[in-house]
């Protein structure tokens, strides 16, 4: 896959006196360790007296548990404990996953293990703990569970029908959340339109297939009343708070450690029932308990996402002016809202983001979020963005065809101008500064649009059907407290960094945002090295440990660079200032007369080396007798940062896809893909490019391959790696990445976020490219994934 990297013509201002690393692509500090197999993941950790748990999960979508016969299982070699729901409910409180700012949202109480009923295939019902994983799995075969099958609510289309059973009778119906938005004047706008285009978009469920599955080790130390949890998680402090609250223990008695994390994509930002069950089992046994999900159970126990049916329409004039959008979104989420972020956020984001890049003034949206007896859905990479973008951009392309206008031109006429910011989007979201016009111009040049159109036309004469798809996107990043805090969820909007000068002249930086493969450790090293004024080799970064890192929100919503990076910059600057104060006292000079340059204290004017940083560290830590009695070195500083200027800092971009469709087989060949992204200041171009490229591949996976298929009884049909299709490198196109840089003014660093933008735009670009290829046949596909069967159905061949 090739890369083309561009930056804006106007240079960005320097953040430090000696900018060596920010904006460049040095080697990741952890790269050699990881590729040599020296990473430390949860399953690599072995603790004394550690036991292993496996879970008997419901094999059906809905049932009443009538009898659990565990005598034979308890007698199996190595078995330490067999536990059910009522046993664990004595020490772990139930939870209800709602947010206060999502008006009238409801969900039922949930427990670590199912109590009287199991509500989806995959819900944990019984836990077996043994000395080894093999012994626990052997004992699982001797567990006898009897159940009474109950009607399953499978079809979200009929979930609210009076004849459909109510999953939780105490809630009254199967409606979790509903929202309406109306800017006014929508009916008039559609009445005045020259063309009105409408369709129904469908999005299949899919899930994240992380290299490392969900896993944890819970270690309750009875004598100390201390809980330590080794976790593969995105938000350690969130989990620390939840464990403390659900088990009624002080938060200071809970430590969550996340070492290397093998991918997350949002799958690991939620609290699962088995998370709490594993902790409860450790408390009951007084010894460490390890849980590692196998790949098969991951498919029905990890969250799913993206299951939507959206009726949508657009109003447009013949001159290309977009007048209005309207959507009606129905989404099914499973029997419970996920804790604590809730399963209504994805649909809520769709409402907020449809029509986002454009300057129309009329918009109406309706959202219904309904319960089903299927695996719970929740927030997965992009959280509503790929859906909103596909709906918006699909409608824009259809409108362009209806008025016979080039799809690039209709976007050029309707995107919010780059000089119009700050402003509010049509749903009321505040936008600080975007660059759609600049991105569109760069995309047109990057892909050589006119030549590609000429090639497409020539090939059609030969019976070869290729299509070009365009997508404009916005992506919310760097969320403020308005995202969760206002709703009552105890998830920090701030993050923190502690920077410490070590006696040997090295710098240790402890950051509350973790590393899960995306390269946060690398950019924090770069930022700290530039901010303090040392070589990258002198910086060590520590993340993922609630005992040593400052309190923070963790890794989600593309906030690693914009929130965590700013905290590192502030801490590095403060440490540098404190180092110079110490050096000035040692050298008997004014602070203004000296500088810290590449690990040396130098004369600010002559650049003469006055003393190495190692000497400053030696005197500060070991020879304080050489310092004035009224002076104490402060060589460890902590700084926090929370973005407060806007609810979110939005990034934006443009994507394009070039595909070839075989009308005889329905197969789609992905030929080329282009992305122009504006994520603010680019800290490490190579990492940003790889983040965008990987996100595009993930977006293409949802558009073309991935879908959790269910039968009419609520059972997943393809819960294995043989039948659940994920994108492979040989199937992916060359992906070309370019950049425009519009730094946010909400921080010194100016970084926004890039981790989800590729996923947000790729499905829309691919869909539009397929439909462009099918245009000569007057056919189109709007149901993801776009399988050969769906293409052939659109062509009327099956």
N, C-alpha and C positions, 0 to 999 in steps of 0.2 A: 504494500500500500504506500503510495507516494504522498509527500507532504509539500505544500508550498506555503511558506510563512511570510506574511506581510504585516507591517505595523503602519500606524497613521504617519502621514508625512511630517506633521509638526512634532518635534521631540518632546518627551515628557520631562518634567522637572526632576532633578536629582533629589533623592530623599536623604542622602548622607553626604558627608564631605568626600568620601572615597568610595563611590559606587562600583563595586567589583562583581557582585553576584546577582543582585536583583535585576531582573530582565534578561538574565543569561541562563544557560542550561548546563550547569556543572553536573557531574555524576551524583546520583542519589547516594547519600551516606550508607543506606541500608542495602543497596543493590547487591553488592558482593556477598554479604551475609546470607541474603535470601536465596540467591541463585545457587549458592553452595550448600543449600539445605540446612542452614544453621538457624532458621527461624524457630520461634517457640510458640506453638499454637496450643490450645487448651488440651487437645488429646496427647500432646507431648509431655504434659505435666503429670508427674507421679508423686503423690503425697503419702506419708506413712499411714497405714491402716485405712487406705482409701477403698471404698466400696463402689459398686456400679449399679445403676438403675436402668431398667427398661420398662416401658409402659405398654399395657394392654390398651389399645385404642379401639374405639367403637368401629366395627366393620360395616355398620349401616348408618344411614343418614339421620334417623330419628328412632329412638326406642326408649322404653322404660326398663330400667335394670331391675329384674325381679329376684335374682339370687346370684351371689358370688361364692363359689366353693373353692377355697384356697388351701385346704388341708394337705392335698398331695403336693402342691407347689411349695408349701412351707417345709416339707420334709426333704426336698431335693438338696443335694450337696451344695454347701456354700451359701444357702439362702439365709439372709439376716432378717428380712422384714417383707411382709406383703401388706400393702396399705390401700384403703379405698377412700372415697370422698369424705364420708363422715369422720373418719379418723383424722384426716388432714385439716378438716374444717374446724377442729378444736383448737388449732394453734395458728391458723392463717385466716384472716378475715376475708370475706368476699369483697368484690369490687364492682363498681358500676361505671362504665366508660362513657361519660358524657362530658360536654364542655358547656360552661354557662353562657357563652356568647352565641352558641348555636341554639337559638330559641326553640323551646319545646322538644328538643332532642330527647330520646329515651332509649334505654337498654336495660336488660334484666341483670340481676346480680349473677356473678360468675365465680366459680370456685376452682382451686388448683386441680381437683379431679371431679369428674361428673358426680352429682349427688344422686338424684332419683332417676334422671333422664340423661341420655346422651343426645346431643343436638346436631352433630355432624359426623360424617365418616372421618375418623382421625382424632376425635376428641379423646383425651386421656381419661381412663376410667379406673384402672388399677395399676399400682406401682409394685414392681418386684425388685428388691435390692439384694445383691449377692456379693460375695468376695471378688468375683470376676464377671466380666461382661458375658462370657460364654455360659457361666453357671446361671446367670439371671435369664438369659435367653432360653436355656434348656428348661428352667423352671416355668417359664411362660407357657410352654407347651402343655403343662399339667394344670394350668389354671382353667377353671370351668366357670363361665359366665352365662347366665340365662337372661334372656331379654324378651320383651313383648314389642313387636314391631309397631310403630306408630306412623300415622300419615306424615309424609314428608312434603314440605313446601319447597318445590324445586324451581318452578317457573316464575321468574320475577314479574312477568307480564300479568300473572293472575294472583300475585301475592296479596293484593288488597281486595280481591273479590270477596263478597259476603260468604260465598260457598267454600272458600279456602280456609283450612284450619289455622287457628292463631297459635303460633309457636309458644308464646308466653302469654297465657290468658290474662295475667295480671296487668299487662300493658294495653289490653283492649283491642289491638290490631297488630298487623305486621309492618306498620310504618315506623321507621326509626327517626327520620328527619325529613322535613320538607322546607323548601325556601322558594320565594317568588321575588323577582326583581323586575321593575318596570320603570323606565326612564320617562315614559309618557310619549304620546304622539306616534306610537308604533303603527297603529292601524292606518292613520293618515299617510304615513310614509310608504306603507305598502300599497295604499290606494293610488299614490302619486307615481309609483314606479313604472318604468317602461317594461321592465322584466321582473318577474318574481320566480325564483327557483327554489324548489324544496325537495328534500329527500329524507330518508331515515338512515342514519349511520349506526352501525353495530360494532361493538368492540368485545372480542372474546376475552374471557378470564385468562390471565397467565400469572406466573410466579417467578421469583428470582432464584436462579440456580447458582448459588455461591460455591466457590471452590471448597471452602471450609463450611460444613453444615453448622447449624445452630448447636452450641454445646456450652457446658458450664461445669464447674466443680464448686459445690457448696461445702464450706468447712466451718461448722459451728463448734466452737471451743467452749465447753460447758464451764470450765473453771474460770475462764476469763470473761464469759458472757460476750464473746466476740464472734461476729460472723464475717468470714472472708469468702468472697465469691470470685473465682476466676471465670471470666466470661468472654465470649466472642460477641461483643456488643458495641453499639455506636454511641451510647450515652451513659457512661459509667455513673455519673452523679445522679442522673434520673433513676437508675436502678437502685442506687444506694438509698435514695429517699423512699422508693416504693417498698423495698425490703423492710426498712425501718417502720414504715406505717402499717404494712400488712401484718407484721409479726409483733408489733408493739414493743420495739426495742429502740434505744436511742440511736439517732443517726450516727453519732460518733462511735458507736459500737459496730458499725457496718463498714467494711472495706470492699470495694469492687476493683478488681485488677483486670485490665484488658491488655494482654501482651500483643503479639502479632495477631491480626484479625484477617482471615482469608476471604475478604470481600463481604459486602453487606447489602448495598443497593436499597436500603430501607427495610429489608427483611429483618434485620437485627436491631431495629430502633424501637421495637415494641416489647411489651411484657407479656409473655405467653403463660398459659396455665402451668406448663411443665417447668417454667422458671421457678415459680413459687413452690411447686410440688417438690422439686429437688432440694430446695432450702429446707422445707418442712421435714423431709426425710433425714437430712443431716442433723437437724435438731432432735428428732426422735431417737436417732442412733448415737449421737454424740461423736460422730466421726465423719471424715470427708466422704461425699458422694458425688460421683461423676456421671453426667448424662451427655451422650453424644448421639444426635439424631442420625439414623442411617438414611441413605438417599431415598429409599422407598417411603419411609414415613414422613420425610420432609415434604413430599408432594401434597400431603393432606394435612400436615400440621403447621407448616410455614404459611404465612399469609399469602393470599392471592390478591389480585388487583385488576383494575381496568374493565370490569364487566358493566357495560353501559349500552343502552339503546336510546338514541337521541333523534327525535324529530326536529328538523331544522329547516329554516328558510332564510333567504336573503332578498332584499329589494335593491334594485340597481337601475340607474338611468342609462340610456343608450350612449351617453358620453363617458360612461365608465364610473360615474359617481355612485359610491355605495351609500344607500340611504338608511338601511336598518338590517339588524339580525334578530332572529327569534329562535329560541330552542326550548324543547321540553325533554328533560333528561330523566331517565329511569335507570337506577342502578341497584343491584342486589349485593348485599354485603356479608351474608352468613347469618347465623342465629344471634350473635352478640357483636356489639361494637368493640373494637380492640382497645385495650387499655395501655396507656392513658391518653393517647393522641386522638383516638376515636376514628371510626370508619366513615364518618360523614365528611371529613376534610377533603377527600378526593373529589366528590361531587360538588362540594362548595367551591373548590378551586376551578372546576369546569365553568361554573356560573360566572366566576370573577374574570376568567381569562378569555372566553369566547369573544372574538372581535377585537381583542386587545391592541393589535398594532395599528388599527385604522381610526380615522377621524370622524366617522359617522356619529350622529347624535341621538340615535333611537335604538333601543335594545330592550327586549323582554325575554325573561328566562323563568322556567319552572323546573324545580328539582324534587324528585321523590326518591328517598333512600329506603329500601325495604329489606326486611329480614328474610333469610332463606335457610333451609337445612343443608348448607354447603359450607366448605371451609371459609372461615372469616376472611374478608378482604380488608385491606387497609393501605397505608402509604408505601408506595414502591417508587423507585427512581423516576422523578419527574412529577409525581403526585398531581394528576389531572392535566398537566401540560400537554402530553401527547394527544389526549382526547380533545381538549379544547383547540389545539392547533390543527388537528385533522378536520374537525368540524368547520372551523373558520376558513382554512385554506382550501378545503374541498368545495365549500360554497363559493368562494371567490373564483376558483377555476371554472366552476359550472356557470357562474354569472358571466365570466369572460367569454365562454363558448356561446352563451345565449345572445350576446351582443356583438359577437365576432371581433373581439378585441384580444390582442396578445396578452397572455397571462402576466408577463413581466410589466407591461405597460399599465394594466389595471392596478397593479400594486403600486407602481410609481405614482399614480394619480391619487391614491387613497391613504398611503401610510402617513402617520403623523409626521410632519416635517421635523427635521433635526433641530431647527432653531425655535421650535414651539415649546420646548421644555424649560422649566418644570410645568407639568400640567396633569390633569386627571384623565384616566381612561374612562371609557363609557360606563363601566360598572362601578365607577367611583374610586378605583385604585389610584394612588398617587404615583406618578412617574417622574423621576428626577431628571434623567438625561439619557436619551436613547439615540441611535444612529442608523435608523432604517434606510434612509436615503444613501448614506455613505456605504452601508453594507450591500445594498442592492447594486450600486454602481460597481463595487469591487467584485461582486459575484458575476455580473454580466461580463466583466473583463476576464475574470479568472477562468470561467468555463468557455469563453469564446462563443457566446450565445448565438450570434448571427450565423457563424459557421456551422454550429451544431444544428440549427434549424434547417440550413441548406442541406446538410448531410441527411437529416431525417426525411426531407422531402424527396431527395434522390433515391433513398432506399425504399420508400413506399412505392415508387414506380416499379421496383423490382420485386414487390410482394414481401418486403421485410418491414415489420411494424415496430418502430421504436417510438418512445415517448419521452418527453422532458417534463419534469414536475418541479414546481417552485413552491417554497413555503417560507413565509415570514413568521418569526416567532418572538415571543417575550418569555422571560423566565424570572420568577421571583427568587431572590437570594438574600442573604444577610438579614433574616427576619428580625423584627424588633419584638418587644414584649407583647405587642398587639397580636402575635400569632397564637401563642398558647397561654401566656400569663393572664391575659384578660379573661380567659375562659375558665381559669381556676386550676389549670394543670401546672404542677410544680416542675416545669422544665425551663431552665435558665436561658434567657436571651443573651446574656453576657458570657464571655469567656475570659480566662485569665492566663497570665504567663509569669513565672518567676524566673528571673535571670540572676545567676550567681557567678561571681569570679572565684575560681578555685585557686588555691595557693600556687599551683604550677603555671598559672597564667591562662589556663583554659576557662571556658565559659560553659556552664550547665544551664540549660533552659528547660523548665518543666511547664508543659502546656496542657490545658484542660481539653483541647480538641485532639482526638486520637488519629491514628494512622491505620487505614484498612486497605492499603495497596495503591491509593491514589497519589501518594507522594507528599503528604503533609509534612512528614519529617524532613524532607528535602527543602521545602520552601521555608520552613521555620529556621533551619540551619542557615540558609542564605540570608534571610532577613536579620537574624541575630548577628551574623558575622558582619554584615554591613553596618548595622545599627551601633554595635559596640566598637568595631574597628579592628577585627581580628581575622585570621584565616578561617575558612570553613572547617579545616581539619582540627581547629582548636575548640569547636563547638560540639557539645553533646546534647541531644534532645531526648527528653523523657516525657512520655504521654501515657494515658490510660491507667492511672492509679489514683483513686480518690484519696489515698493517704498522703500523697506527696504533691499532687498538682493542685493549683487553685481551683475553686469551684467554677463549673462552667456547664454549658449546654451540650457539648459534644459535637459529633460529626453528623450533620444532616442539612438538607436544604442548601447545599452548595455554599456553606458558611465557613469552611475551613480557612480559606485565604482571607476573606473579607473581615471576619470577626476574630478568629484565632490569630491570623497574621498581623492584624493591627495590634492585638494585645502583646505579641512578641516584639513588634517594633517599639511600642511604648516602653516595655520593660527594658529592651536593649538600650534605648536612648537614656533612660533613667540610670541604668548601670554605668553607662559610659560617663555620664555627668558625675556620678559618685566616685568612679575610678580617678577621674581628673582632680577631684577635690583631695583625695588621698595623695595622689602624685604631687600636687602643688604643695602640700604640707611637707612631704618628704624632701622635695627639691627646693623648698623655701622660695617659691615663685607664686605669682598670681595665676589663677586658673586661666585667665584670658591669654596668658603667655605660652601656654602649652596645648598640645593636641595629642590624641591617641591615634596612631597611624600604623596599621598592620602589625599590631602586637607590641609596638614600641611607643613610649612617650617621647615626643619630639618637640623641639622649639617651634612655636607657631609661625615664626617668620623665617628662620634659617633652615628649618627642617632637620636640624642636627638632632641625632638620637641622644636623649638624655638618660633614659633608663628603660630596661625591658619591663614588660608587664609582669614577668615572673618575680622581679625584684619588688614591685609594688605589692604583689600577693604575699611574698615572704615577710616583708616588714609589717603589713597590715595584720596578718594572722599570727605571726610568731615573735615579732619584736615590737609590740605595742609600747614597750618602754622607750622606744626612740621617738614616739609621737607625743605631742603636747597632752597634758593630763586632761584637758577639757575637750579633746577631739577623739571621737570614736568612729572608726571606719564603718561604713554601711555598704557592704559589698554583696548584698543579696536584696533584690527589690522585686516587688510584685505589682503588676499593673493589670487592670481589667478594662475591657472595652465592650460596650453594648451600643449597637446602632440605634439611634433615637430619632433621627431626622425624618424618617419615613417608615411606614409599616413594613415595607420591604425595599431593598435596592434591586431594581430590575436590570437584568441584562437583556440583550437582544441579538438577533442575527438573522441570516438568510441561509436557506439550504436549497440545493437542487439535486435532482436525481435523473439519471439517464438509464432507461431500461429497454429491453427488447422482449416483446410478447409473441409467443408462437400461438396463433389463433387455432391451430389444429389440435394442440395438446393442452393449451392453457398455461404452459410453463412460462415463468417470468425470469429472464436473465438480467441480473444487476450489472450494469456496465461501468458506470462512473457515479461518484457522489461528491458534491462540493459543499463546503460549509464556510461561511464568513461569520465570525463570531466577535461580539464586542463584550468582553467580560471585564472591562475596566483595565487597570494596569496588569499586564502579563508579567508575573514574577518569574516563571520558568517556562519559556516557550515550548520546550520539548514535552514537559509534563502536561501543559494545557492542551497541546495538540493530541497527545495520547488519550487524555481524558475525553476530549470531544470525539475522537475517533472511536474509542471504546463505547461511548454513549450512543453514537450513531449505530454501531453494530447491534447494541441492545435494542434500540428503537426499531431497527430493521427486523430483529427477531420477533418482536411483537406484531409487526406489520405483515410478515410473510410466513412465519413458522409456528410461533408458540401459542398454544391454547390448551386450557384445562378442560377436557371434554367430559361431560357427565351423561349418565343415562337418566331415564325418567323416574328412577328411584333415588336419585341424588348420590349415586356412586361414581367416583372418578374413574374413567375408562383407561386413561393413559398415564397413570401415576408411576412412571418409570422412565429411565433415560433412553430406552429403546423406542418408545412411542411418543414421548414428549420431545418435540424437535427444538433444538437450540441452534443458533447460527454457528457455522463452522467457517474457518478462514478461507477455505477454497471456494465458498459460495459468495463471499463478500466482494464488493467492487473495490477498485482503487478509490481511496477517500482523500480528497485534497482539502486542506485546511488553511484558511487565511484569517487575518485579524484586523479589526479596527479597535483602537483603544480610546475609550471615553471614561477616564477615571471618575469614580464617584467622589463628590466633595464632602461626603459624610465622614471621611477618614483621611488620614495623612497618606496611607498606603494607596488608596484609590482603587483597591481590588474589589471586584464584585464576586461573581461565581461562575464556574464553567462546567461543573460535573454533570449537570442534568440537561444542559441545553441541546446536546446532540440527540438525546433520547426524545426531547420535546418535538423537534422538527422533522426527524427522519421519517416517521410513518406518514406524515402529510405529504412530504416530497415524493416518497415512493408511490403512494396512492395516486397522486396527481400525474405522475409519470406513466403509470399503468393506464390510467383513463385517457391520457393523451394518445397513447399508442392504440387504444381501442376506439378512438373518436371516429375513424373512417367507418366503423361498423355500427356507430350510434349506440354503443354499449358502455357501461361503466360498472365498477365494483365499489361498494361502500361498506362492506362487512369485513372486518379484520379478524383473523389473518386472511390475506388474499391468496387462497389456495388455488391450484389449477382447476379444481372442481367448480369453485365460485366464478372463475374467469370463463369457463366453458358455459356455465349457466347464464352468465351475462350475455354471452354470444348466442344463446339459444341452442346450444349443441348438446346439452344433456338435460 
